[in-house]
Each structure stands twice: as C-alpha cells, then as structure tokens.
Amino acid sequence: MSIDGYNPVLTRKNRMELFTAEECKEILANLLADKNENGVLVNFDIVPATEHVGFLGEYFHLYLRYQLEDQIDIQSSRLFVKSVIFQNANMEFYMEKMGVIKKEIKLYELLLNELKKFSPHVWCAKCYFTRDDLFVMQNVEDMGYVALPSGTRFLSENQITPILKSLATLHASSIAYEKQMGKTIGVELREWLKEVSVDPDVEWYTTGLRAVLAVAATHPDVLDNAQAQEFIAKELPRCLDKVYYMVNPSPTHRNVFVHRDAWGANVFYHKEQPQEKRSVLVDFQLCRYAPPAMDFHLATYLNLEPKNRKKMIDGLTQTYYNALTEELREMGIDPNQEQLSKQEFEKSLKDFALFGETYNCIAATILHLPKNYLKNLKDERPEAFHRFCNVDRTEDVLRLMKEHSEFADYMYECVGDLLALTYKEN
C-alpha cells in the first residue's frame, strides 16, 4: 500500500475510551473465575505500556480494583492490553488491510486458551477478553517472567533452548488438540490463519525483498563476478518466489500450529529458572498451519548470529526434537505415527531451508538495523517510517550499510548464506 500523503489523525479521543465499565466487569469475572472467586468492580484505570514499542499495535496496562465477596480490603490486578493502532489513520487502514491484529484476537479467542490445557508447561499467557480491535491477557511480567535485557542482539545456546522447548510444546499441543477434537486446525481456522507477511501483496515483505536483492548485488564475493551478477538480476528473484508456496500448509510434511515470530522481542524468560522453564511466547499475529520446521528455522535464524547457528544447529535440532517427542508421548501420541520421526523432521528442515534463509535476510532489514534507527524514525519522522516499512527501503539499507560497518557485516553474512544455498557457479 503506497500512500503519498501522510496525515496522522486521532481516531479515538483518549485511551479511556478503550473499555466501558460493563466490559471491565466482564474481564474481572473472567479473571476471578480462574480462582473460583467472585467480586465487585470498584474502578479501573488504563495506562500506556511505555515499555512496549511494537510497530504493529498499541499497548496498555489495565488496572482493575475490586472487592472480593466477604472481604473488606480492595484488591488490584494488572492485565495487559494490545490494541489496533489508533493514533494514525493511515497506519490503521494499513493494519486493517493486513488483518494482523484481528487475526491475533481470533486466535486467542478460538484456540490458544484451549491449547494451554494440554501441557503442564507454561508457554503462553491466558486471554481474558477479546473484541474486534483489542484483547486483554495476563501480564507476563506479573506471572514471573522477564524480557531479554535491552539491546540484546543475539542469543546464546542457553537462551534459545527455552524458546525451542516452548515451540515444541505448542506444536505437540496442537496435535493433541486435533486428535481430541477430531478436527484439523488448518481447516477449522482457515479464515484466521491466512498469510499476512510473506506474500507478493504485502509491502513489508516485498520492500524487504528488493533491498535484499540490492544487497546481494553488492556482496564483495560476487561484486566483480559477471555470471553471479546475471544470476542475481535474473534468476534469484524467481528462485525466491518459491518461498511464497512454502508458507502454505505442506502437502507432504506433518502440519502443526506454528508461531512463526519467536524472536527475542517476543519471548519472556522465567525470572527464577530461565533455563529450566519454557519461555512464554507472545505476539501470535503471524501464526500459520505448517510443518514444525518453519518455527525451528525462524527461531534459530532470527535469534542466532549466522556463524554461531552453524556451530549449534545439530545440538539445537536434537534439543527441539527431544522436547517435541517427550511432549507427544506424555500426551499419549506416537511421533512416528504423526509423520514426525527424526528422519522425517530432518527432511523437512532441508525442504524449508530456503524459507529460513530468505526470511532471515528480509527480517534483518528491520530487526538488525543500527540501534534505535527504526524507533527514532517512527517517533521523529513518521512519514519516513511509513515509507521505509511499506514503500521502499533499499536506498536507506544500502546507505546504513556504508555508515555502519557492523550492520553491513551482518547483512553480507546473511545474504552470503542465501547465495551459498541458491547460486551454483558453473
């Protein structure tokens, strides 16, 4: 979507319009039902969650003050609210076009609370209220989990292991859900599992793809190689078109419910037992019905420095697969009967390698920019932020690579791996 003009307008007067008193009473009733308690709402307050700076939504804390039955003291609970962007009408239109927030709302409403029931491991917050434009869930920090330290760029093996185990629990729970319900998630929730990020009509992806192709053409290893330059100009775009088909349910591999966005900003670690406990996953807006390999690739590509990923990959593959099979067996499911033998899983990793490499390169043009570049762009030059994300970012990416050698090194390492997978020199 290209919008030449940029005229931000408020579409709500203030944040207190987010909820009515009746809605807050309903939220409180759902919250207290977990503890078999009843109470009366005294008042509520809505405060911006300033620690969250996501680009696809707005975030708030909902404070509920209430009085339990037969008690005099006033209790207080804090819940987390994610809302569609409302401070910029242009971006709101873009969000509605993508359907990102509504997709996440429906997944919380229809599936995620159910999947949580299949494993004693905590891997997701519970949702207490949904509406067309927002949802309310447990505050992950109040559950005893913390985000990665600010400025964390890449994860260690100890840090990525809890993420892979969380994904294994999610995948196993989706299989158990299907067997118990006699339904296929990909069919039952087809309307809410549509692709919203990897598509030729999604500007975030195509602007990133153009930037990656431009970076590939400037890679030092092929800069003076006429044959490689011709491949990048003519063959590589067609090769990468295969990724569009990979994001759909696989006709050959076992499909599960996949998160598809488990990078550092979307995971929280248990404060007391960060390695022993699974990470809590948030941001389910990019979920699909696809092979587990898709989540494994994205988690390892997006969170690990390329050279370290190569060193760790065999061990991490085993870690994930052990967690998956252990969960399935505890649920009474034989992995071999679900097309998830070790051999079948490893074959799926090879089949989806192009997806992992390509997505990693495109994500790098957003996730690994010089520190605070995109945040400052959003805060100080919103028109330029919109252009960078949704219209064209090639010139800016190439300029930033010239100005920041660390960013250039990372981009060339990622793109170099992509070329190694796709370009075969005659």
RODO-2510 file (C-alpha; in nm, 4 decimals, decimal comma):
residues 426
     n   res          X          Y          Z
     1     m     0,0000     0,0000     0,0000
     2     s     0,1535     0,3305    -0,1041
     3     i     0,0137     0,6488     0,0468
     4     d     0,1758     0,9633    -0,0852
     5     g     0,0330     1,1924     0,1807
     6     y     0,0802     1,1299     0,5479
     7     n    -0,1839     1,2949     0,7651
     8     p    -0,1950     1,1372     1,1116
     9     v    -0,5258     1,1867     1,2907
    10     l    -0,6624     1,0588     1,6199
    11     t    -0,9437     0,8109     1,5718
    12     r    -1,0200     0,7923     1,9449
    13     k    -1,0232     1,0919     2,1758
    14     n    -0,8277     0,9269     2,4566
    15     r    -0,7219     0,5934     2,5956
    16     m    -1,0092     0,5837     2,8457
    17     e    -1,2381     0,5094     2,5525
    18     l    -1,0787     0,1637     2,5275
    19     f    -1,3278    -0,0001     2,7666
    20     t    -1,6702     0,0556     2,9163
    21     a    -1,7394    -0,0229     3,2812
    22     e    -1,9515    -0,3204     3,1732
    23     e    -1,6611    -0,4640     2,9733
    24     c    -1,4304    -0,4274     3,2727
    25     k    -1,6845    -0,6120     3,4881
    26     e    -1,6799    -0,8953     3,2334
    27     i    -1,2989    -0,9008     3,2315
    28     l    -1,2930    -0,9135     3,6114
    29     a    -1,5426    -1,2004     3,6198
    30     n    -1,3272    -1,3999     3,3745
    31     l    -1,0145    -1,3272     3,5774
    32     l    -1,1670    -1,4304     3,9103
    33     a    -1,3236    -1,7432     3,7606
    34     d    -0,9714    -1,8908     3,7409
    35     k    -0,9605    -1,8863     4,1198
    36     n    -1,3287    -1,9724     4,1736
    37     e    -1,3791    -1,6287     4,3240
    38     n    -1,6425    -1,3583     4,2852
    39     g    -1,6002    -0,9878     4,3291
    40     v    -1,7357    -0,6418     4,2587
    41     l    -1,5511    -0,3922     4,0390
    42     v    -1,4678    -0,0713     4,2269
    43     n    -1,2927     0,1161     3,9454
    44     f    -1,0451     0,0734     3,6636
    45     d    -0,7615     0,2631     3,5030
    46     i    -0,5810     0,2388     3,1712
    47     v    -0,2139     0,3315     3,1470
    48     p     0,0066     0,3203     2,8360
    49     a     0,2591     0,0369     2,8490
    50     t     0,5613     0,2512     2,7721
    51     e     0,7991    -0,0448     2,7903
    52     h     0,6438    -0,1900     2,4742
    53     v     0,7410    -0,0261     2,1470
    54     g     0,5992    -0,2609     1,8849
    55     f     0,5233    -0,1196     1,5444
    56     l     0,2033    -0,3109     1,4696
    57     g    -0,0112    -0,2232     1,7699
    58     e    -0,0528    -0,0106     2,0796
    59     y    -0,0132    -0,1446     2,4314
    60     f    -0,1707    -0,0638     2,7654
    61     h    -0,1958    -0,1848     3,1236
    62     l    -0,5498    -0,2290     3,2551
    63     y    -0,5705    -0,1925     3,6334
    64     l    -0,8794    -0,3440     3,7931
    65     r    -0,9614    -0,2602     4,1541
    66     y    -1,2235    -0,4819     4,3115
    67     q    -1,3656    -0,6199     4,6316
    68     l    -1,3986    -0,9941     4,6793
    69     e    -1,7044    -1,1472     4,8411
    70     d    -1,6956    -1,1303     5,2219
    71     q    -1,3803    -0,9160     5,2205
    72     i    -1,3339    -0,5517     5,3138
    73     d    -0,9946    -0,4837     5,1549
    74     i    -0,9722    -0,3589     4,7975
    75     q    -0,7735    -0,5892     4,5672
    76     s    -0,5928    -0,4860     4,2487
    77     s    -0,4885    -0,6769     3,9371
    78     r    -0,2951    -0,5633     3,6341
    79     l    -0,3704    -0,7009     3,2887
    80     f    -0,2091    -0,6402     2,9510
    81     v    -0,3973    -0,4871     2,6582
    82     k    -0,3000    -0,4948     2,2932
    83     s    -0,4995    -0,2673     2,0661
    84     v    -0,5070    -0,1848     1,6985
    85     i    -0,3159     0,1349     1,6242
    86     f    -0,5467     0,4336     1,6563
    87     q    -0,3191     0,7377     1,6620
    88     n    -0,2597     0,7330     1,2880
    89     a    -0,5491     0,6792     1,0498
    90     n    -0,3219     0,5833     0,7605
    91     m    -0,1445     0,3107     0,9567
    92     e    -0,4755     0,1907     1,1000
    93     f    -0,6025     0,1425     0,7436
    94     y    -0,2880    -0,0494     0,6628
    95     m    -0,3353    -0,2660     0,9703
    96     e    -0,6955    -0,3421     0,8786
    97     k    -0,5867    -0,4325     0,5274
    98     m    -0,3370    -0,6831     0,6629
    99     g    -0,5773    -0,8124     0,9238
   100     v    -0,2878    -0,8677     1,1621
   101     i    -0,4472    -0,7610     1,4893
   102     k    -0,7828    -0,9207     1,4146
   103     k    -0,6070    -1,2459     1,3316
   104     e    -0,4289    -1,2498     1,6674
   105     i    -0,7503    -1,1613     1,8505
   106     k    -0,9348    -1,4538     1,6925
   107     l    -0,6540    -1,6988     1,7648
   108     y    -0,6617    -1,6061     2,1327
   109     e    -1,0394    -1,6288     2,1334
   110     l    -1,0748    -1,9588     1,9482
   111     l    -0,7583    -2,1614     2,0040
   112     l    -0,4768    -2,0503     2,2332
   113     n    -0,6609    -2,0843     2,5632
   114     e    -0,7576    -2,4372     2,4562
   115     l    -0,4029    -2,5370     2,3586
   116     k    -0,2753    -2,4326     2,7014
   117     k    -0,4734    -2,7189     2,8577
   118     f    -0,2669    -2,9998     2,7023
   119     s     0,0633    -2,9468     2,8847
   120     p     0,1592    -2,8518     3,2410
   121     h     0,4342    -2,6319     3,0964
   122     v     0,3617    -2,2596     3,0776
   123     w     0,4367    -2,1261     2,7290
   124     c     0,1636    -1,8674     2,6681
   125     a    -0,0366    -1,6121     2,8680
   126     k    -0,4093    -1,6617     2,9160
   127     c    -0,6526    -1,4319     2,7370
   128     y    -0,9491    -1,2952     2,9362
   129     f    -1,1323    -1,0744     2,6869
   130     t    -1,1404    -1,0107     2,3125
   131     r    -1,3039    -0,7509     2,0929
   132     d    -1,2697    -0,6720     1,7242
   133     d    -0,9992    -0,4142     1,7937
   134     l    -0,8182    -0,5438     2,1042
   135     f    -0,7595    -0,8252     2,3515
   136     v    -0,6784    -0,8479     2,7225
   137     m    -0,4471    -1,1115     2,8689
   138     q    -0,2360    -1,1958     3,1714
   139     n     0,0515    -0,9594     3,2278
   140     v     0,3530    -1,1783     3,1541
   141     e     0,5774    -0,9854     3,3913
   142     d     0,3318    -1,0388     3,6768
   143     m     0,3447    -1,4119     3,6005
   144     g     0,7129    -1,4032     3,6978
   145     y     0,8706    -1,3686     3,3538
   146     v     1,1079    -1,1044     3,2217
   147     a     1,2094    -0,9806     2,8792
   148     l     1,5609    -1,0062     2,7459
   149     p     1,7903    -0,7213     2,8533
   150     s     1,7546    -0,4129     2,6364
   151     g     1,9959    -0,4136     2,3468
   152     t     2,0266    -0,7928     2,3223
   153     r     2,1114    -0,8692     1,9610
   154     f     2,1831    -1,2412     1,9515
   155     l     2,1084    -1,5266     2,1880
   156     s     2,3302    -1,7901     2,3412
   157     e     2,2543    -2,1614     2,3283
   158     n     2,1190    -2,1406     2,6837
   159     q     1,8860    -1,8580     2,5846
   160     i     1,7441    -2,0170     2,2700
   161     t     1,6854    -2,3589     2,4289
   162     p     1,3789    -2,2468     2,6345
   163     i     1,2304    -2,0946     2,3171
   164     l     1,2691    -2,4163     2,1195
   165     k     1,1118    -2,6128     2,4039
   166     s     0,8164    -2,3713     2,4122
   167     l     0,7664    -2,4170     2,0403
   168     a     0,7833    -2,7955     2,0849
   169     t     0,5087    -2,7731     2,3482
   170     l     0,2972    -2,5541     2,1215
   171     h     0,3371    -2,7943     1,8287
   172     a     0,2640    -3,1029     2,0372
   173     s    -0,0399    -2,9364     2,1960
   174     s    -0,1831    -2,8573     1,8532
   175     i    -0,1526    -3,2234     1,7522
   176     a    -0,3176    -3,3346     2,0776
   177     y    -0,5967    -3,0795     2,0230
   178     e    -0,6644    -3,2147     1,6749
   179     k    -0,6774    -3,5733     1,7970
   180     q    -0,9074    -3,4887     2,0873
   181     m    -1,1396    -3,2643     1,8856
   182     g    -1,1346    -3,4685     1,5671
   183     k    -1,0616    -3,1515     1,3722
   184     t    -0,7790    -3,0101     1,1637
   185     i    -0,6679    -2,6671     1,2850
   186     g    -0,5747    -2,5601     0,9337
   187     v    -0,9302    -2,6312     0,8172
   188     e    -1,1200    -2,5223     1,1276
   189     l    -0,9401    -2,1865     1,1483
   190     r    -0,8603    -2,1369     0,7819
   191     e    -1,0109    -1,7874     0,7842
   192     w    -0,7816    -1,6779     1,0697
   193     l    -0,4631    -1,8495     0,9543
   194     k    -0,4188    -1,6659     0,6277
   195     e    -0,0734    -1,5421     0,5372
   196     v    -0,0219    -1,1787     0,6371
   197     s     0,3529    -1,1288     0,5995
   198     v     0,5078    -1,3434     0,3225
   199     d     0,3015    -1,2534     0,0199
   200     p     0,3600    -1,0623    -0,3063
   201     d     0,0870    -0,8179    -0,1980
   202     v     0,2414    -0,7489     0,1439
   203     e     0,4556    -0,4369     0,1206
   204     w     0,6630    -0,5160     0,4312
   205     y     0,7890    -0,8300     0,2604
   206     t     0,8328    -0,7042    -0,0958
   207     t     1,0159    -0,3869     0,0074
   208     g     1,2480    -0,6035     0,2142
   209     l     1,2962    -0,8458    -0,0738
   210     r     1,4018    -0,5653    -0,3091
   211     a     1,6509    -0,4424    -0,0509
   212     v     1,7963    -0,7936    -0,0080
   213     l     1,8421    -0,8343    -0,3835
   214     a     2,0207    -0,4983    -0,3955
   215     v     2,2487    -0,6031    -0,1091
   216     a     2,3215    -0,9329    -0,2840
   217     a     2,4392    -0,7448    -0,5933
   218     t     2,6894    -0,5502    -0,3802
   219     h     2,8225    -0,8526    -0,1900
   220     p     3,2051    -0,8489    -0,2067
   221     d     3,2174    -1,2152    -0,3108
   222     v     3,0188    -1,1525    -0,6301
   223     l     3,0705    -0,7837    -0,6985
   224     d     3,3101    -0,8486    -0,9887
   225     n     3,1568    -1,1789    -1,0987
   226     a     2,9539    -1,1202    -1,4162
   227     q     2,7932    -1,4637    -1,4009
   228     a     2,6841    -1,4144    -1,0408
   229     q     2,5511    -1,0669    -1,1172
   230     e     2,3414    -1,2055    -1,4002
   231     f     2,2089    -1,4761    -1,1668
   232     i     2,1141    -1,2190    -0,9017
   233     a     1,9418    -0,9980    -1,1573
   234     k     1,7545    -1,2665    -1,3498
   235     e     1,7379    -1,5964    -1,1639
   236     l     1,7462    -1,5185    -0,7920
   237     p     1,4102    -1,3332    -0,7835
   238     r     1,2386    -1,6314    -0,9454
   239     c     1,4153    -1,8690    -0,7100
   240     l     1,2955    -1,6755    -0,4075
   241     d     0,9388    -1,6834    -0,5392
   242     k     0,9318    -2,0458    -0,4164
   243     v     0,9071    -1,9083    -0,0625
   244     y     0,5527    -1,7887    -0,1333
   245     y     0,4427    -2,1513    -0,1680
   246     m     0,6400    -2,2739     0,1334
   247     v     0,4320    -2,0717     0,3796
   248     n     0,1160    -2,2662     0,2945
   249     p     0,0240    -2,5980     0,4611
   250     s     0,2588    -2,8663     0,3326
   251     p     0,1145    -3,1460     0,1185
   252     t     0,3955    -3,3829     0,2225
   253     h     0,5005    -3,2984     0,5805
   254     r     0,3009    -3,3050     0,9053
   255     n     0,1485    -2,9605     0,9673
   256     v     0,1010    -2,8103     1,3127
   257     f     0,0014    -2,4744     1,4566
   258     v     0,3179    -2,2616     1,4287
   259     h     0,4007    -1,9306     1,5970
   260     r     0,6275    -1,8003     1,3191
   261     d     0,7635    -1,4993     1,5115
   262     a     0,9659    -1,6361     1,8057
   263     w     1,2491    -1,3841     1,8078
   264     g     1,3974    -1,2093     2,1096
   265     a     1,1347    -0,9365     2,1475
   266     n     0,8503    -1,1892     2,1557
   267     v     0,9762    -1,4185     2,4312
   268     f     0,9911    -1,3860     2,8098
   269     y     1,2070    -1,5910     3,0455
   270     h     1,1182    -1,7216     3,3892
   271     k     1,2777    -1,4866     3,6397
   272     e     1,3955    -1,7580     3,8795
   273     q     1,4515    -2,0538     3,6438
   274     p     1,5248    -1,9105     3,2975
   275     q     1,6874    -2,2288     3,1667
   276     e     1,4667    -2,4865     3,3389
   277     k     1,1307    -2,3321     3,2489
   278     r     0,9998    -2,2800     2,8991
   279     s     0,9850    -1,9273     2,7625
   280     v     0,6490    -1,7554     2,7364
   281     l     0,5636    -1,6673     2,3776
   282     v     0,3716    -1,3517     2,2842
   283     d     0,2614    -1,1935     1,9538
   284     f     0,0678    -1,4647     1,7734
   285     q    -0,0191    -1,2440     1,4758
   286     l     0,1888    -1,4318     1,2160
   287     c     0,0729    -1,7857     1,3029
   288     r     0,0092    -2,0414     1,0312
   289     y    -0,0625    -2,4112     0,9893
   290     a     0,2654    -2,5524     0,8621
   291     p     0,5448    -2,8007     0,9447
   292     p     0,7358    -2,7513     1,2730
   293     a     1,0490    -2,6910     1,0649
   294     m     0,9185    -2,3439     0,9863
   295     d     0,9224    -2,2399     1,3522
   296     f     1,2548    -2,4102     1,4138
   297     h     1,4177    -2,2261     1,1235
   298     l     1,2798    -1,8862     1,2186
   299     a     1,3713    -1,9221     1,5862
   300     t     1,7288    -2,0217     1,5069
   301     y     1,7845    -1,7872     1,2123
   302     l     1,6363    -1,4760     1,3755
   303     n     1,7977    -1,5241     1,7172
   304     l     2,1447    -1,6549     1,6408
   305     e     2,4447    -1,4985     1,4744
   306     p     2,4925    -1,6900     1,1471
   307     k     2,8335    -1,8341     1,2302
   308     n     2,7133    -1,9487     1,5729
   309     r     2,3976    -2,1002     1,4265
   310     k     2,6117    -2,3252     1,2080
   311     k     2,8053    -2,4439     1,5136
   312     m     2,4970    -2,5049     1,7271
   313     i     2,2485    -2,6366     1,4744
   314     d     2,2975    -3,0106     1,5266
   315     g     2,2628    -2,9830     1,9021
   316     l     1,9632    -2,7496     1,8783
   317     t     1,7907    -2,9826     1,6336
   318     q     1,8257    -3,2620     1,8864
   319     t     1,7099    -3,0380     2,1724
   320     y     1,3928    -2,9380     1,9902
   321     y     1,3167    -3,2891     1,8677
   322     n     1,3670    -3,4421     2,2131
   323     a     1,1273    -3,1859     2,3650
   324     l     0,8686    -3,2463     2,0921
   325     t     0,8728    -3,6251     2,1221
   326     e     0,8692    -3,6119     2,5031
   327     e     0,5623    -3,3867     2,4984
   328     l     0,3843    -3,6028     2,2424
   329     r     0,4478    -3,9232     2,4338
   330     e     0,3247    -3,7660     2,7579
   331     m     0,0073    -3,6819     2,5658
   332     g    -0,0209    -4,0435     2,4516
   333     i     0,0859    -3,9747     2,0940
   334     d     0,3473    -4,1660     1,8924
   335     p     0,5596    -3,9198     1,6869
   336     n     0,6246    -4,1859     1,4237
   337     q     0,2511    -4,2148     1,3624
   338     e     0,2314    -3,8386     1,3027
   339     q     0,4942    -3,8129     1,0253
   340     l     0,7362    -3,6798     1,2846
   341     s     1,0097    -3,9396     1,3009
   342     k     1,3601    -3,7936     1,3360
   343     q     1,4263    -3,8707     0,9685
   344     e     1,1068    -3,7004     0,8547
   345     f     1,1767    -3,3938     1,0680
   346     e     1,5308    -3,3589     0,9323
   347     k     1,3990    -3,3912     0,5771
   348     s     1,1539    -3,1071     0,6452
   349     l     1,4398    -2,8887     0,7702
   350     k     1,6151    -2,9313     0,4356
   351     d     1,2969    -2,8701     0,2394
   352     f     1,2339    -2,5390     0,4194
   353     a     1,5920    -2,4113     0,4300
   354     l     1,5234    -2,1557     0,1545
   355     f     1,2373    -2,0115     0,3571
   356     g     1,4600    -1,9718     0,6624
   357     e     1,7466    -1,8093     0,4741
   358     t     1,5220    -1,5711     0,2788
   359     y     1,3084    -1,4620     0,5730
   360     n     1,6188    -1,4051     0,7827
   361     c     1,7660    -1,1712     0,5219
   362     i     1,4436    -0,9729     0,4894
   363     a     1,3919    -0,9568     0,8657
   364     a     1,7477    -0,8260     0,9040
   365     t     1,6445    -0,5087     0,7192
   366     i     1,4057    -0,4402     1,0104
   367     l     1,5304    -0,6267     1,3177
   368     h     1,9057    -0,5665     1,2935
   369     l     1,9242    -0,2040     1,1882
   370     p     2,1613     0,0249     1,3787
   371     k     2,0435     0,0843     1,7349
   372     n     1,7138     0,2744     1,7686
   373     y     1,7134     0,3695     1,3999
   374     l     1,3593     0,2487     1,3326
   375     k     1,2229     0,3660     1,6680
   376     n     1,3617     0,7150     1,6127
   377     l     1,2233     0,7157     1,2613
   378     k     0,8782     0,6270     1,3928
   379     d     0,8902     0,8895     1,6688
   380     e     1,0529     1,1754     1,4807
   381     r     0,9742     1,1213     1,1102
   382     p     0,6573     0,9101     1,0846
   383     e     0,6221     0,9685     0,7118
   384     a     0,9738     0,8341     0,6550
   385     f     0,8961     0,5433     0,8885
   386     h     0,5924     0,4510     0,6805
   387     r     0,7958     0,4782     0,3605
   388     f     1,0770     0,2624     0,4979
   389     c     0,8412    -0,0117     0,6147
   390     n     0,5854    -0,0169     0,3359
   391     v     0,7083     0,1647     0,0249
   392     d     1,0846     0,1339    -0,0294
   393     r     1,3833     0,0773     0,1998
   394     t     1,6558    -0,0191    -0,0494
   395     e     1,8350     0,3166    -0,0592
   396     d     1,8251     0,3524     0,3189
   397     v     1,9547    -0,0011     0,3811
   398     l     2,2482     0,0482     0,1437
   399     r     2,3256     0,3866     0,2999
   400     l     2,3128     0,2440     0,6526
   401     m     2,5485    -0,0348     0,5478
   402     k     2,8011     0,2257     0,4303
   403     e     2,7675     0,4209     0,7543
   404     h     2,7652     0,1250     0,9950
   405     s     3,0184    -0,1489     0,9301
   406     e     2,8645    -0,3846     1,1883
   407     f     2,5285    -0,3723     1,0102
   408     a     2,6998    -0,4222     0,6750
   409     d     2,8896    -0,7252     0,8034
   410     y     2,5713    -0,8832     0,9333
   411     m     2,3764    -0,8195     0,6127
   412     y     2,6566    -0,9620     0,3993
   413     e     2,6838    -1,2683     0,6219
   414     c     2,3091    -1,3381     0,5929
   415     v     2,2954    -1,2682     0,2189
   416     g     2,6139    -1,4697     0,1667
   417     d     2,4427    -1,7731     0,3200
   418     l     2,1444    -1,7182     0,0922
   419     l     2,3703    -1,7059    -0,2146
   420     a     2,5544    -2,0170    -0,0992
   421     l     2,2202    -2,2005    -0,0939
   422     t     2,0914    -2,0714    -0,4269
   423     y     2,3861    -1,9859    -0,6545
   424     k     2,5878    -2,2665    -0,8065
   425     e     2,8823    -2,1380    -1,0058
   426     n     2,9367    -2,3214    -1,3339
***
